[in-house]
Amino acid sequence: MVICFGLGETPRRCPMSTYVEMSRILTTVGSAGMIYALYAQALKVWKRKSADDIHLAIAVVPFLSSMIWFNYGISIKEWPIQLICGLELPASALICIGYFRYCKDPLGSLKPFVQRLLGRRKRG
């Protein structure tokens, strides 16, 4: 059951279509912050020509996630998902490309993970 109410109104059952439209609007507005952050990070990487302060996962996961969600949005014909991912994808691609271009040791952040996975611990 979906409950909706306005100022000074008694809570009542809300039609599902209203709930879906409200979810679309909130998702679109809420994603604006993520889009801003991705473009700000991409600008920082390319302006400074350095990606040493970015973790490999932060460089790669948003790019893969945007591609997957964009494909999903197309398959279910949801314009908010297509719009958001269509805006996120170029920024996350720029971060990913900048990471591998400017990071001094791009796969270095994987070394501790691989060592733990193999059971080897750092001695010292």
HURA-V902470 format. One line per field, one symbol per residue. ss: DSSP state (H for helix, E for strand, L for the rest). phi: phi as a letter, one per 30 degrees, with the letter a starting at -180 (. if undefined). burial: # if it has 9 or more other C-alpha atoms within 8 Angstrom, else .. A space follows every 10 residues. Layout:
ss: ???
phi: ???
burial: ???
//
This chain:
ss: LLEELLLLLL LEELLHHHHH HHHHHHHHHH HHHHHHHHHH HHHHHHHHLL LLLLLHHHHH HHHHHHHHHH HHHHHHLLHH HHHHHHHHHH HHHHHHHHHH HHLLLLLHHH HHHHHHHHLL LLLL
phi: .ccbacdicd ebdcdedddd dddddddddd dedddedddd ddddddddhb bdccdedddc dddddddddd ddeddchcdd dddddddded dddddddddd dcddbecddd edddddddic cdck
burial: .......... ...#....#. ...#..##.. #..##..##. ##.###..## ##...#..## .##..##.## .###.....# ##.######. ######.##. .##..#..#. ....##.... ....
//
